[in-house]
Amino acid sequence: MKDGPNRTDHTVTTAMNMNNENTRTPVNEEKILRKCVCGWEKVTTFRGLRIHQGKAKCGQKGQQQPCTAVAGETRRTKSQGKNHRAEGPNVAEGIRVTEEGPLGEAEPPCEHEGPIPTTSDRTEPNTETKEPARRSKLKWPKSNEAEAWRDLDLDLIKTLEGSLRGGAETKLNLIGDIIYQTCKDRFGEIVPKQMTASREKGRREREILQLVQRRRQLRKNWRKATHAEREGLKVLWEEVRKRLARLRRAERIRKRSQRKQKERANFFKDPFKYARQLLEEKKSGKLETTREKLEQHVKEQYSDPQRSVPLGTPGYVPQPAKPTAEFNIMPPKLSEVRQVVEKARSSSAPGPNGVTYKLYKNCPKVLELLWCLMRTVWKKQIIPSEWQRAVAVFIPKETNSKDIS
C-alpha cells in the first residue's frame, strides 16, 4: 500500500517534467545576435547563421574559427592559469564541454576537418580587437507615425528579451548592437548623396557657346583676309558681339535671380545655420597625421601631470558653509531619465552604437528596459565597456588645414 502512492507521485512528476521539456524552446532556435568570422552579424537563429555561411562560403577551410576545446576540457582563455578538466564517474572519454557564449547560451561545437588537436597543438584564440567603423544613419520613421513606433517598440522588447543574456553589464554592451541591427533590417540605411551629374545646358547657353566659336573663327579669317574682305568680316564681328553681349546679360540676370531664390529658401528653412555660414570663415581640409602623434597631442591637451599635487586654499577665499543635506547618490528615477531624453534634440549625432534619441523618445518600453539596466550597474558601481568608447571628429580651423595644433 505504501508503494502505490509513491509510484503515482513519481509518475506524475516525470510526466510534468516531460511536458516542460517539450514546451521549452531549443537553444539553437532562439533569435539572438549572432556573429560570423567574416564580420556579418544579425539577430537570427543558429540555422540562419549556417545559411549565411553556406551562401557566403564562410565555412570553408581556413575561414572557420579555431576550436580551442579538447576532450574532457573546457575552452581556455589566456587569463586562465590552468586547465579546468571535467572529471567524475559520469564524464566519458571524448566528451567536449563548452562554456556559455556571450549571450548566455551554449555555443555549437566546432566542426573539425581532422582529429581533435591535443593540448600542445592547440592554438590560442585571437584576442586582437578591431576598431569599430562609424555606423551609417538609419531611415527612422517620422515622429507623427505613432503606429510604426508602437510596433517597433513591441518588436524590440520581444527581441531584446529573447536575445539578452548574462549580467547587466553584458546586456548594456549588447543592447545597442541589437537595436541598431533590428532597425537597420526594418527601415534601411540613409545612402550618402552622390555627386549629381551636370545638368543639360539651356538654349541660351548653347547659343552663347556657338557665338563664341563663331567669333573665334571670324578672328582667324580676319587675319588671313585682304583689306576689302576685312570690312565685311568687321560687320559680322560687330553683329556677333552685340548678340553675345545681350545673351550673356540675360544669362547673368537669370543666374542672379536663381541664386537669390535659393538663398531665400535656405534662410527661411534655417535662419541660424544660414547666418552662421554667412559670417563664419570657410574651413576645409583633411587631417594628415599618424595615430601616435594624435594620441600624444590629445594626452598633452587633456591631461595634467600635477593633478596629484594639492593646490591648497588661498587666504582670500571665504570658507563655504557646511552642507546641510547629504549628497544624493541614489540611482536615477524613471521620470528623471524621461525628462532628460525629452529635452535632448532628436537630430543629435548618435554615439558609437548608431542609436539616436529619437528611438528612446518614441519607444517608452525600450527606455524603461534601459533604465532598469542602468539602475543595476549604478548599484554595483560598474561602468560598461561600451560607455567608455567615443567617436572623435576633428574639425579644421582654417582653409586646407592638415596638421593638428
Protein Blocks (a to p, Z undefined) as FASTA:
>chain_A
ZZmmmmmmmmmmmmmmmmmmmmpccfklpccddddfkopacdddfklmmmmmmmnopmbg
hiaccdfbdehiacddfklmbdcddedjklcghiacddddfkopacdddddfbdcddfkl
pccddfbdcddddddddddddfklmmlmmmmmmmmmmmmmmmpgcjfklmmmmmmmmmmm
mmmmmnopaddddddddddddfklmmmmmmmmmmmmmmmmmmmpcfklmmmmmmmmmmmm
mmmmmmmmmmmmmmmmmmmmmmmmmmmmmmmlmmmmmmpccdeddddddfklmmmmmmmm
mccfklmpcgbjafklccddddfbdcdfbdcdfklmmmmmmmpcfkbccdfkopafklmm
mmmklmmmmmmmmmmmmmnopacfklmgccdddddfbehifbdZZ
